[in-house]
């Protein structure tokens, strides 16, 4: 059996100990992230590119506003706080708020 020098432990080890078996190697793709999932669904439903861009923007803003917590963990109170933040602090128009609401409802 061939051996290889393990410089971390200063010893020879069989090459087989460094090679993973096929059963140990995962061929599955990692789960897609939130924004990737949203983009995929928007495209499957044939939303316009501008709507996709807008929804992605507002979902990203919402997640950042809530300290990068996943929307699954957030409820109506957080959505209301975000919309209040947009109206009071960001001083956005009602149509912009409606756009943000539509994006959050899409989630």
C-alpha positions in Angstrom: 0.0 0.0 0.0 1.5 3.4 -0.9 2.1 5.9 1.8 2.3 9.7 1.9 4.0 12.1 4.3 1.6 14.0 6.6 3.6 17.1 7.4 1.1 18.2 10.0 1.6 15.2 12.2 5.1 14.4 10.9 4.3 10.8 10.0 3.6 8.6 7.0 0.0 7.7 6.4 -1.6 5.4 3.8 -2.9 7.3 0.8 -6.3 5.7 1.3 -6.8 7.7 4.5 -6.6 10.9 2.4 -9.0 9.8 -0.3 -12.7 9.9 0.3 -14.9 7.0 -0.7 -17.7 7.7 -3.2 -20.2 7.2 -0.4 -18.6 10.0 1.6 -18.7 12.5 -1.2 -22.0 14.5 -1.5 -23.1 15.1 -5.0 -26.1 17.1 -4.0 -26.2 20.8 -4.6 -26.5 23.1 -1.6 -29.9 24.4 -1.0 -30.5 27.6 -3.0 -30.5 30.8 -1.0 -33.5 33.0 -0.5 -32.9 35.5 -3.3 -32.0 32.8 -5.7 -35.3 31.0 -5.0 -37.2 34.3 -5.4 -35.5 35.0 -8.7 -36.2 31.5 -9.9 -39.9 31.7 -9.1 -40.3 35.2 -10.5 -38.8 33.9 -13.8 -41.0 30.8 -13.8 -44.1 33.0 -13.4 -42.8 35.2 -16.3 -42.6 38.5 -14.3 -41.0 41.3 -16.1 -37.3 42.0 -15.5 -38.1 45.3 -14.0 -40.5 43.8 -11.5 -37.8 41.2 -10.7 -35.3 43.9 -10.0 -37.7 45.8 -7.9 -38.8 42.8 -5.8 -35.2 41.7 -5.3 -34.4 45.2 -4.1 -37.2 45.4 -1.6 -36.7 41.9 -0.2 -33.0 42.7 0.2 -33.9 45.9 2.0 -36.4 44.1 4.3 -33.8 41.5 5.3 -31.2 44.1 5.9 -33.6 46.2 8.0 -34.2 43.2 10.3 -30.5 42.5 10.8 -30.2 39.8 8.2 -32.8 37.5 9.7 -34.6 35.1 7.3 -38.1 36.3 6.4 -39.4 32.9 7.6 -38.6 34.1 11.1 -40.3 37.4 10.7 -44.0 38.3 11.1 -46.5 41.0 10.7 -45.0 43.2 13.3 -41.6 43.3 11.5 -43.3 44.0 8.2 -45.3 46.9 9.8 -42.1 48.3 11.4 -40.3 48.1 8.0 -43.2 49.9 6.2 -43.3 52.6 9.0 -39.6 53.0 8.7 -40.0 53.6 4.9 -42.7 56.1 5.4 -41.3 58.1 8.4 -37.6 57.8 8.1 -37.0 57.2 4.4 -40.0 59.4 3.4 -41.0 57.3 0.5 -44.2 57.8 -1.4 -47.3 55.7 -1.0 -46.7 54.0 -4.4 -43.2 53.1 -3.3 -44.6 51.6 -0.1 -47.1 49.6 -2.2 -44.3 48.3 -4.3 -42.4 47.2 -1.2 -45.6 45.5 0.1 -46.1 43.6 -3.1 -42.5 42.3 -2.9 -43.0 41.2 0.7 -46.3 39.6 -0.1 -44.6 37.6 -2.9 -42.5 36.0 -0.2 
